[in-house]
Amino acid sequence: MTRETKDYLHLHFIVLIWGFAAILGLAIEMPTVELVFYRTLLSTLGLYIVIKVRRKSFRIDHSRDYWIILGTGFLIAAHWVTFFLSARISNVSVCLAGFATCSLWTALIEPLAMGRKIKGYEILLGIVAVIGIVIIFKTEFNYFYGLLVAIVSAILCSLFSVINAGLSKKYDPYVITFYEMIGAWVSIGLFFPIYTRTYVEKLQLTGTMLDFLFLSILAIFCTVYAYSVSVELMKRLSVFSINLTVNLEPVYGIILALIIFGESEEMSSGFYLGTGLILASVLLYPPLNKRFKQKALSTDIIR
């Protein structure tokens, strides 16, 4: 088994964990903003322990990078709030399907950030994913707002993924994620006054034992482990290929949701057709990417 194959298998396992994260978020009774506050706090503490045990340095060489990482934490916090909010105002399946537009936004954002040309087949695959979303919109219009919020979450995810791709070349993935969790936690804390003044009368920072058990699983496995490994994989895999594979998150998540929640997650045939197109865009990427790389290489040899 090649290193690349192992990386892709590892990536699919991470995506399966993220699919389960939406289910955990729905199972936790605590409000969305408070949920993200605790998730980022517990993740920060978990990452601190991991870095200490591994005897890694917490140092960031350049102050500019330090502020970029903390700022990326703000994007992650906003992504999680919109992600869990989408699941709650619609359901897990709709949330994950909307989030799958991540590949399209990455196909547009990554070339601009990395200074490379936009690849036609990446845009094409992104459009296929969007067609799937349009079909879902038409057949599940009662979930319009949930799907819209999930798409906003996908855009935020694309932004911080592109930023992390550059940071992963310079710093340890656990250290990056540690400071990003601090940035995310502080962002939620700074948002609390606006949140209580505009949306709720008071914060709900208490929860059941089951809530905190699910929060611990969410923090340790879905954040400390999954996010850190995903940043590590960015050293060897392109951001687009990673985010395109993340499109499988709705497939894994929908299957898990159907098993756990049953009838409440059953959708129309149009929904599954749209999700099938998203899956097709994922499966077509590796062979297309390989073909165009070989074509470019043969052209260079001829030249």
DOKE-240538 format. One record per residue (C-alpha): residue in three letters; x, y, z. Coordinates in steps of 0.05 Angstrom, whole numbers, padded with zeros to 5 digits. Layout:
- rest / x / y / z
- ALA / X / Y / Z
...
END
This chain:
- rest / x / y / z
- MET / 00000 / 00000 / 00000
- THR / 00029 / 00067 / -00021
- ARG / 00036 / 00127 / 00026
- GLU / -00017 / 00164 / -00016
- THR / -00067 / 00107 / -00009
- LYS / -00056 / 00105 / 00066
- ASP / -00066 / 00180 / 00069
- TYR / -00132 / 00176 / 00032
- LEU / -00157 / 00118 / 00076
- HIS / -00138 / 00158 / 00137
- LEU / -00175 / 00218 / 00108
- HIS / -00238 / 00177 / 00097
- PHE / -00236 / 00154 / 00170
- ILE / -00230 / 00227 / 00191
- VAL / -00290 / 00246 / 00147
- LEU / -00330 / 00189 / 00179
- ILE / -00315 / 00219 / 00248
- TRP / -00337 / 00288 / 00223
- GLY / -00402 / 00258 / 00198
- PHE / -00414 / 00232 / 00268
- ALA / -00400 / 00302 / 00296
- ALA / -00465 / 00329 / 00268
- ILE / -00503 / 00274 / 00303
- LEU / -00469 / 00289 / 00369
- GLY / -00485 / 00363 / 00359
- LEU / -00558 / 00347 / 00351
- ALA / -00558 / 00300 / 00411
- ILE / -00530 / 00353 / 00457
- GLU / -00587 / 00394 / 00488
- MET / -00545 / 00455 / 00502
- PRO / -00555 / 00515 / 00455
- THR / -00509 / 00520 / 00394
- VAL / -00464 / 00578 / 00416
- GLU / -00453 / 00550 / 00486
- LEU / -00439 / 00482 / 00455
- VAL / -00384 / 00511 / 00411
- PHE / -00356 / 00550 / 00472
- TYR / -00347 / 00485 / 00510
- ARG / -00322 / 00446 / 00450
- THR / -00267 / 00497 / 00437
- LEU / -00249 / 00500 / 00511
- LEU / -00244 / 00425 / 00520
- SER / -00206 / 00419 / 00454
- THR / -00155 / 00471 / 00477
- LEU / -00143 / 00433 / 00542
- GLY / -00138 / 00367 / 00505
- LEU / -00088 / 00394 / 00455
- TYR / -00046 / 00425 / 00510
- ILE / -00039 / 00357 / 00543
- VAL / -00022 / 00323 / 00477
- ILE / 00031 / 00374 / 00459
- LYS / 00062 / 00369 / 00529
- VAL / 00063 / 00292 / 00526
- ARG / 00095 / 00294 / 00457
- ARG / 00145 / 00346 / 00483
- LYS / 00132 / 00393 / 00425
- SER / 00147 / 00468 / 00427
- PHE / 00088 / 00516 / 00430
- ARG / 00130 / 00569 / 00395
- ILE / 00106 / 00605 / 00333
- ASP / 00166 / 00637 / 00298
- HIS / 00133 / 00698 / 00270
- SER / 00083 / 00742 / 00307
- ARG / 00045 / 00752 / 00241
- ASP / 00033 / 00677 / 00236
- TYR / 00010 / 00676 / 00309
- TRP / -00045 / 00727 / 00294
- ILE / -00064 / 00692 / 00229
- ILE / -00073 / 00626 / 00268
- LEU / -00115 / 00660 / 00322
- GLY / -00156 / 00694 / 00268
- THR / -00167 / 00627 / 00234
- GLY / -00196 / 00604 / 00300
- PHE / -00251 / 00657 / 00291
- LEU / -00269 / 00626 / 00224
- ILE / -00271 / 00556 / 00255
- ALA / -00317 / 00581 / 00311
- ALA / -00364 / 00613 / 00260
- HIS / -00362 / 00549 / 00219
- TRP / -00382 / 00506 / 00278
- VAL / -00438 / 00552 / 00301
- THR / -00469 / 00554 / 00231
- PHE / -00458 / 00479 / 00222
- PHE / -00494 / 00458 / 00286
- LEU / -00547 / 00512 / 00276
- SER / -00563 / 00483 / 00207
- ALA / -00572 / 00414 / 00236
- ARG / -00620 / 00441 / 00288
- ILE / -00664 / 00483 / 00243
- SER / -00668 / 00427 / 00191
- ASN / -00637 / 00359 / 00205
- VAL / -00570 / 00323 / 00201
- SER / -00580 / 00301 / 00128
- VAL / -00595 / 00371 / 00102
- CYS / -00539 / 00402 / 00142
- LEU / -00488 / 00353 / 00114
- ALA / -00513 / 00358 / 00043
- GLY / -00506 / 00434 / 00044
- PHE / -00438 / 00429 / 00074
- ALA / -00416 / 00387 / 00015
- THR / -00411 / 00450 / -00029
- CYS / -00343 / 00459 / 00005
- SER / -00308 / 00432 / -00057
- LEU / -00337 / 00486 / -00102
- TRP / -00315 / 00543 / -00056
- THR / -00246 / 00511 / -00049
- ALA / -00239 / 00505 / -00125
- LEU / -00249 / 00581 / -00128
- ILE / -00211 / 00603 / -00066
- GLU / -00150 / 00558 / -00066
- PRO / -00122 / 00579 / -00134
- LEU / -00129 / 00652 / -00115
- ALA / -00093 / 00640 / -00048
- MET / -00039 / 00595 / -00076
- GLY / -00026 / 00635 / -00139
- ARG / -00040 / 00578 / -00187
- LYS / -00087 / 00572 / -00246
- ILE / -00158 / 00548 / -00234
- LYS / -00164 / 00477 / -00260
- GLY / -00224 / 00466 / -00306
- TYR / -00240 / 00397 / -00280
- GLU / -00241 / 00422 / -00208
- ILE / -00293 / 00474 / -00226
- LEU / -00332 / 00422 / -00266
- LEU / -00334 / 00374 / -00206
- GLY / -00353 / 00432 / -00161
- ILE / -00411 / 00449 / -00208
- VAL / -00434 / 00376 / -00206
- ALA / -00437 / 00382 / -00131
- VAL / -00477 / 00447 / -00137
- ILE / -00526 / 00414 / -00185
- GLY / -00537 / 00363 / -00131
- ILE / -00551 / 00419 / -00081
- VAL / -00600 / 00452 / -00129
- ILE / -00639 / 00387 / -00135
- ILE / -00641 / 00382 / -00059
- PHE / -00665 / 00454 / -00055
- LYS / -00722 / 00439 / -00103
- THR / -00745 / 00375 / -00070
- GLU / -00734 / 00396 / 00003
- PHE / -00753 / 00470 / 00000
- ASN / -00781 / 00467 / 00071
- TYR / -00709 / 00461 / 00094
- PHE / -00686 / 00522 / 00054
- TYR / -00657 / 00561 / 00113
- GLY / -00622 / 00500 / 00142
- LEU / -00589 / 00486 / 00075
- LEU / -00570 / 00560 / 00066
- VAL / -00536 / 00563 / 00134
- ALA / -00499 / 00498 / 00118
- ILE / -00472 / 00529 / 00054
- VAL / -00447 / 00589 / 00094
- SER / -00413 / 00538 / 00139
- ALA / -00381 / 00506 / 00078
- ILE / -00353 / 00572 / 00054
- LEU / -00322 / 00585 / 00122
- CYS / -00292 / 00515 / 00122
- SER / -00261 / 00527 / 00053
- LEU / -00229 / 00592 / 00078
- PHE / -00196 / 00563 / 00139
- SER / -00175 / 00499 / 00102
- VAL / -00137 / 00540 / 00051
- ILE / -00103 / 00580 / 00106
- ASN / -00085 / 00516 / 00144
- ALA / -00054 / 00487 / 00081
- GLY / -00002 / 00542 / 00082
- LEU / 00009 / 00539 / 00157
- SER / 00018 / 00463 / 00157
- LYS / 00083 / 00471 / 00117
- LYS / 00114 / 00512 / 00173
- TYR / 00086 / 00487 / 00240
- ASP / 00065 / 00424 / 00276
- PRO / -00009 / 00408 / 00263
- TYR / -00024 / 00400 / 00337
- VAL / 00006 / 00467 / 00353
- ILE / -00033 / 00500 / 00297
- THR / -00098 / 00469 / 00321
- PHE / -00082 / 00488 / 00394
- TYR / -00076 / 00562 / 00378
- GLU / -00136 / 00559 / 00331
- MET / -00178 / 00530 / 00387
- ILE / -00155 / 00587 / 00432
- GLY / -00176 / 00636 / 00378
- ALA / -00243 / 00601 / 00370
- TRP / -00256 / 00600 / 00445
- VAL / -00238 / 00673 / 00454
- SER / -00282 / 00691 / 00393
- ILE / -00343 / 00657 / 00425
- GLY / -00328 / 00691 / 00491
- LEU / -00325 / 00760 / 00457
- PHE / -00390 / 00744 / 00421
- PHE / -00428 / 00728 / 00486
- PRO / -00448 / 00801 / 00501
- ILE / -00477 / 00809 / 00431
- TYR / -00510 / 00741 / 00436
- THR / -00544 / 00755 / 00503
- ARG / -00566 / 00825 / 00482
- THR / -00594 / 00803 / 00414
- TYR / -00613 / 00730 / 00415
- VAL / -00622 / 00703 / 00486
- GLU / -00637 / 00732 / 00555
- LYS / -00581 / 00694 / 00590
- LEU / -00528 / 00642 / 00575
- GLN / -00542 / 00569 / 00586
- LEU / -00474 / 00543 / 00608
- THR / -00501 / 00485 / 00648
- GLY / -00520 / 00418 / 00618
- THR / -00534 / 00345 / 00634
- MET / -00480 / 00293 / 00648
- LEU / -00497 / 00264 / 00580
- ASP / -00486 / 00332 / 00547
- PHE / -00416 / 00337 / 00576
- LEU / -00401 / 00265 / 00557
- PHE / -00420 / 00280 / 00484
- LEU / -00381 / 00345 / 00488
- SER / -00319 / 00308 / 00511
- ILE / -00325 / 00259 / 00453
- LEU / -00336 / 00317 / 00405
- ALA / -00274 / 00353 / 00432
- ILE / -00226 / 00294 / 00437
- PHE / -00242 / 00252 / 00375
- CYS / -00276 / 00301 / 00328
- THR / -00229 / 00359 / 00342
- VAL / -00164 / 00343 / 00377
- TYR / -00153 / 00280 / 00336
- ALA / -00191 / 00293 / 00271
- TYR / -00173 / 00366 / 00259
- SER / -00099 / 00356 / 00276
- VAL / -00093 / 00296 / 00230
- SER / -00128 / 00333 / 00174
- VAL / -00078 / 00390 / 00180
- GLU / -00022 / 00338 / 00178
- LEU / -00051 / 00308 / 00114
- MET / -00050 / 00377 / 00082
- LYS / 00026 / 00370 / 00078
- ARG / 00017 / 00315 / 00026
- LEU / -00053 / 00322 / -00004
- SER / -00082 / 00384 / -00039
- VAL / -00135 / 00425 / -00002
- PHE / -00184 / 00412 / -00059
- SER / -00176 / 00337 / -00056
- ILE / -00185 / 00338 / 00019
- ASN / -00247 / 00382 / 00016
- LEU / -00275 / 00341 / -00042
- THR / -00268 / 00279 / 00000
- VAL / -00302 / 00316 / 00057
- ASN / -00362 / 00316 / 00010
- LEU / -00370 / 00244 / 00032
- GLU / -00387 / 00270 / 00101
- PRO / -00462 / 00275 / 00083
- VAL / -00461 / 00203 / 00057
- TYR / -00429 / 00176 / 00120
- GLY / -00470 / 00222 / 00165
- ILE / -00536 / 00207 / 00131
- ILE / -00525 / 00132 / 00138
- LEU / -00507 / 00141 / 00212
- ALA / -00567 / 00188 / 00222
- LEU / -00615 / 00139 / 00190
- ILE / -00589 / 00084 / 00236
- ILE / -00593 / 00127 / 00299
- PHE / -00652 / 00173 / 00287
- GLY / -00694 / 00130 / 00240
- GLU / -00755 / 00160 / 00205
- SER / -00739 / 00232 / 00224
- GLU / -00680 / 00229 / 00176
- GLU / -00716 / 00197 / 00117
- MET / -00717 / 00243 / 00057
- SER / -00747 / 00246 / -00014
- SER / -00717 / 00211 / -00074
- GLY / -00694 / 00279 / -00101
- PHE / -00652 / 00289 / -00039
- TYR / -00616 / 00223 / -00050
- LEU / -00607 / 00239 / -00124
- GLY / -00574 / 00305 / -00106
- THR / -00530 / 00271 / -00054
- GLY / -00512 / 00219 / -00107
- LEU / -00485 / 00274 / -00152
- ILE / -00443 / 00300 / -00095
- LEU / -00415 / 00230 / -00084
- ALA / -00400 / 00225 / -00159
- SER / -00359 / 00289 / -00156
- VAL / -00317 / 00257 / -00101
- LEU / -00306 / 00191 / -00136
- LEU / -00287 / 00224 / -00203
- TYR / -00234 / 00270 / -00174
- PRO / -00176 / 00219 / -00162
- PRO / -00177 / 00189 / -00233
- LEU / -00185 / 00258 / -00266
- ASN / -00129 / 00288 / -00224
- LYS / -00083 / 00230 / -00240
- ARG / -00099 / 00234 / -00315
- PHE / -00086 / 00309 / -00320
- LYS / -00021 / 00302 / -00280
- GLN / 00004 / 00249 / -00328
- LYS / -00018 / 00291 / -00387
- ALA / 00020 / 00351 / -00360
- LEU / 00082 / 00308 / -00347
- SER / 00082 / 00279 / -00417
- THR / 00075 / 00349 / -00446
- ASP / 00135 / 00373 / -00406
- ILE / 00176 / 00313 / -00431
- ILE / 00158 / 00328 / -00503
- ARG / 00179 / 00400 / -00494
END
